[in-house]
Amino acid sequence: MSTEVKLPVTGMTCGGCESAVQRAVGALPGVQQVTASHRDATVRVTFDPVQVSREDIERKIAQIGYVVGAPA
């Protein structure tokens, strides 16, 4: 069974940022689909919660330099 989350992510400013997030999150085991949008400041992820958690996904996004959470 898959789970989908839409995360608010700040710091993405261009298509290159979107690609970086999609590559990093997409490499996690259990992640099936990733769509990042710098215009909407969101990352939508479909994943298998048995293999990867929302926290793992948020941690990976933070590791590459972006902020997960509502904009200040």
MDTraj code that builds the backbone (N, CA, C; nanometers):
import mdtraj as md
import numpy as np

residues = "MET SER THR GLU VAL LYS LEU PRO VAL THR GLY MET THR CYS GLY GLY CYS GLU SER ALA VAL GLN ARG ALA VAL GLY ALA LEU PRO GLY VAL GLN GLN VAL THR ALA SER HIS ARG ASP ALA THR VAL ARG VAL THR PHE ASP PRO VAL GLN VAL SER ARG GLU ASP ILE GLU ARG LYS ILE ALA GLN ILE GLY TYR VAL VAL GLY ALA PRO ALA".split()
xyz = np.array([
    [0.0836, -0.1185, 0.0000],
    [0.0000, 0.0000, 0.0000],
    [0.0883, 0.1251, 0.0000],
    [0.0558, 0.2201, -0.0816],
    [0.1334, 0.3432, -0.0937],
    [0.0698, 0.4559, -0.0142],
    [0.1554, 0.5470, 0.0276],
    [0.1132, 0.6680, 0.0961],
    [0.1625, 0.7861, 0.0141],
    [0.0831, 0.8936, 0.0096],
    [0.1271, 1.0149, -0.0597],
    [0.1244, 1.1309, 0.0378],
    [0.2337, 1.2093, 0.0369],
    [0.2387, 1.3299, 0.1194],
    [0.2772, 1.4477, 0.0319],
    [0.2285, 1.5640, 0.0710],
    [0.2650, 1.6895, 0.0056],
    [0.3327, 1.7749, 0.1123],
    [0.4624, 1.7965, 0.0951],
    [0.5416, 1.8667, 0.1949],
    [0.5710, 2.0097, 0.1504],
    [0.5548, 2.1065, 0.2394],
    [0.5998, 2.2415, 0.2074],
    [0.7518, 2.2463, 0.2205],
    [0.8201, 2.2909, 0.1147],
    [0.9666, 2.2953, 0.1145],
    [1.0112, 2.4313, 0.0649],
    [1.0887, 2.5020, 0.1468],
    [1.1402, 2.6319, 0.1062],
    [1.2878, 2.6207, 0.0710],
    [1.3321, 2.7128, -0.0128],
    [1.4715, 2.7167, -0.0541],
    [1.4932, 2.6755, -0.1987],
    [1.3938, 2.6118, -0.2601],
    [1.4064, 2.5755, -0.4013],
    [1.3797, 2.7009, -0.4844],
    [1.4711, 2.7317, -0.5773],
    [1.4573, 2.8541, -0.6552],
    [1.4511, 2.8324, -0.8062],
    [1.4723, 2.7063, -0.8507],
    [1.4778, 2.6832, -0.9950],
    [1.4546, 2.5355, -1.0260],
    [1.4541, 2.5047, -1.1539],
    [1.4378, 2.3665, -1.1973],
    [1.5506, 2.2764, -1.1508],
    [1.6702, 2.3320, -1.1364],
    [1.7832, 2.2532, -1.0865],
    [1.7599, 2.2085, -0.9434],
    [1.7004, 2.2960, -0.8650],
    [1.6654, 2.2608, -0.7268],
    [1.5626, 2.1483, -0.7255],
    [1.4628, 2.1603, -0.8114],
    [1.3609, 2.0555, -0.8215],
    [1.4256, 1.9220, -0.8564],
    [1.5155, 1.9236, -0.9537],
    [1.5831, 1.8003, -0.9958],
    [1.6657, 1.7408, -0.8821],
    [1.7348, 1.8261, -0.8071],
    [1.8172, 1.7774, -0.6959],
    [1.7313, 1.7074, -0.5910],
    [1.6183, 1.7673, -0.5584],
    [1.5278, 1.7075, -0.4600],
    [1.4710, 1.5766, -0.5141],
    [1.4286, 1.5765, -0.6383],
    [1.3705, 1.4563, -0.6977],
    [1.4718, 1.3423, -0.7021],
    [1.5972, 1.3727, -0.7361],
    [1.7015, 1.2686, -0.7396],
    [1.7298, 1.2142, -0.6003],
    [1.7478, 1.3043, -0.5037],
    [1.7833, 1.2617, -0.3678],
    [1.6723, 1.1798, -0.3033],
    [1.5508, 1.2307, -0.3089],
    [1.4376, 1.1596, -0.2471],
    [1.4051, 1.0329, -0.3260],
    [1.4139, 1.0405, -0.4572],
    [1.3845, 0.9244, -0.5409],
    [1.4799, 0.8085, -0.5191],
    [1.5988, 0.8357, -0.4663],
    [1.6971, 0.7303, -0.4410],
    [1.6691, 0.6532, -0.3123],
    [1.5786, 0.7050, -0.2285],
    [1.5457, 0.6346, -0.1048],
    [1.4670, 0.5076, -0.1364],
    [1.4967, 0.3978, -0.0661],
    [1.4204, 0.2751, -0.0898],
    [1.2736, 0.2952, -0.0535],
    [1.1865, 0.2466, -0.1377],
    [1.0436, 0.2575, -0.1110],
    [0.9761, 0.3783, -0.1728],
    [1.0550, 0.4737, -0.2221],
    [0.9958, 0.5924, -0.2859],
    [0.9579, 0.5555, -0.4290],
    [0.8331, 0.5787, -0.4630],
    [0.7822, 0.5408, -0.5946],
    [0.7741, 0.6580, -0.6912],
    [0.7442, 0.7775, -0.6396],
    [0.7319, 0.8945, -0.7262],
    [0.7605, 1.0200, -0.6450],
    [0.8303, 1.1147, -0.7085],
    [0.8602, 1.2433, -0.6442],
    [0.8354, 1.3530, -0.7460],
    [0.7627, 1.4549, -0.7053],
    [0.7421, 1.5732, -0.7888],
    [0.7705, 1.6952, -0.7029],
    [0.8697, 1.7736, -0.7434],
    [0.9041, 1.8952, -0.6703],
    [0.8666, 2.0163, -0.7541],
    [0.8183, 2.1209, -0.6884],
    [0.7826, 2.2453, -0.7568],
    [0.8381, 2.3639, -0.6787],
    [0.9339, 2.4340, -0.7400],
    [0.9870, 2.5524, -0.6713],
    [0.8840, 2.6652, -0.6714],
    [0.7979, 2.6704, -0.7718],
    [0.6953, 2.7757, -0.7771],
    [0.5928, 2.7607, -0.6653],
    [0.5530, 2.6360, -0.6389],
    [0.4553, 2.6109, -0.5328],
    [0.5211, 2.5878, -0.3970],
    [0.6544, 2.5727, -0.3973],
    [0.7311, 2.5412, -0.2748],
    [0.6788, 2.4136, -0.2091],
    [0.6592, 2.3104, -0.2943],
    [0.6104, 2.1828, -0.2433],
    [0.6865, 2.0661, -0.3054],
    [0.6865, 1.9565, -0.2308],
    [0.7369, 1.8294, -0.2817],
    [0.6296, 1.7257, -0.2520],
    [0.5846, 1.6582, -0.3558],
    [0.4827, 1.5532, -0.3417],
    [0.5542, 1.4185, -0.3603],
    [0.5349, 1.3296, -0.2626],
    [0.6050, 1.2012, -0.2646],
    [0.5046, 1.0875, -0.2442],
    [0.5150, 0.9866, -0.3302],
    [0.4395, 0.8627, -0.3125],
    [0.5404, 0.7570, -0.2711],
    [0.5117, 0.6883, -0.1590],
    [0.6097, 0.5949, -0.1046],
    [0.5431, 0.4796, -0.0308],
    [0.6228, 0.3751, -0.0069],
    [0.5788, 0.2592, 0.0702],
    [0.6216, 0.2822, 0.2153],
    [0.5266, 0.3041, 0.3059],
    [0.5617, 0.3350, 0.4448],
    [0.6275, 0.2200, 0.5199],
    [0.6244, 0.1010, 0.4629],
    [0.6949, -0.0118, 0.5239],
    [0.8457, 0.0031, 0.5021],
    [0.8845, 0.0646, 0.3904],
    [1.0256, 0.0767, 0.3546],
    [1.0882, 0.2095, 0.3931],
    [1.0099, 0.3164, 0.3961],
    [1.0637, 0.4495, 0.4234],
    [0.9561, 0.5319, 0.4945],
    [0.9982, 0.6178, 0.5857],
    [0.9021, 0.6993, 0.6600],
    [0.9013, 0.8431, 0.6087],
    [0.7970, 0.9137, 0.6453],
    [0.7903, 1.0562, 0.6129],
    [0.9103, 1.1294, 0.6727],
    [0.9493, 1.0904, 0.7926],
    [1.0648, 1.1529, 0.8591],
    [1.1932, 1.1295, 0.7809],
    [1.2099, 1.0080, 0.7237],
    [1.3273, 0.9796, 0.6404],
    [1.3306, 1.0727, 0.5196],
    [1.2150, 1.0935, 0.4590],
    [1.2051, 1.1803, 0.3411],
    [1.2375, 1.3246, 0.3794],
    [1.1793, 1.3720, 0.4893],
    [1.2066, 1.5085, 0.5344],
    [1.3548, 1.5267, 0.5676],
    [1.4153, 1.4259, 0.6316],
    [1.5569, 1.4327, 0.6677],
    [1.6444, 1.4414, 0.5427],
    [1.6103, 1.3641, 0.4389],
    [1.6878, 1.3660, 0.3146],
    [1.6796, 1.5034, 0.2476],
    [1.5612, 1.5636, 0.2454],
    [1.5453, 1.6967, 0.1866],
    [1.6296, 1.7985, 0.2644],
    [1.6281, 1.7896, 0.3964],
    [1.7072, 1.8815, 0.4803],
    [1.8565, 1.8598, 0.4581],
    [1.8992, 1.7350, 0.4382],
    [2.0411, 1.7052, 0.4180],
    [2.0974, 1.7723, 0.2939],
    [2.0134, 1.7934, 0.1936],
    [2.0637, 1.8566, 0.0714],
    [2.0404, 2.0091, 0.0713],
    [1.9961, 2.0626, 0.1847],
    [1.9969, 2.2070, 0.2003],
    [1.8644, 2.2811, 0.1918],
    [1.7541, 2.2087, 0.1927],
    [1.6241, 2.2748, 0.1836],
    [1.5511, 2.2626, 0.3183],
    [1.4529, 2.3471, 0.3399],
    [1.3810, 2.3507, 0.4663],
    [1.2407, 2.2938, 0.4474],
    [1.2108, 2.1907, 0.5239],
    [1.0781, 2.1302, 0.5197],
    [0.9943, 2.1924, 0.6300],
    [0.8775, 2.2408, 0.5938],
    [0.7881, 2.3028, 0.6908],
    [0.7272, 2.4286, 0.6332],
    [0.6316, 2.4803, 0.7048],
    [0.5626, 2.6021, 0.6588],
    [0.6588, 2.7191, 0.6531],
    [0.6496, 2.8023, 0.5506],
    [0.7339, 2.9206, 0.5435],
    [0.7067, 3.0149, 0.6597],
    [0.8098, 3.0810, 0.7045],
    [0.7969, 3.1725, 0.8195],
    [0.7199, 3.2971, 0.7811],
])
top = md.Topology()
chain = top.add_chain()
for i, resn in enumerate(residues, 1):
    res = top.add_residue(resn, chain, resSeq=i)
    for name in ("N", "CA", "C"):
        top.add_atom(name, md.element.get_by_symbol(name[0]), res)
traj = md.Trajectory(xyz[None], top)
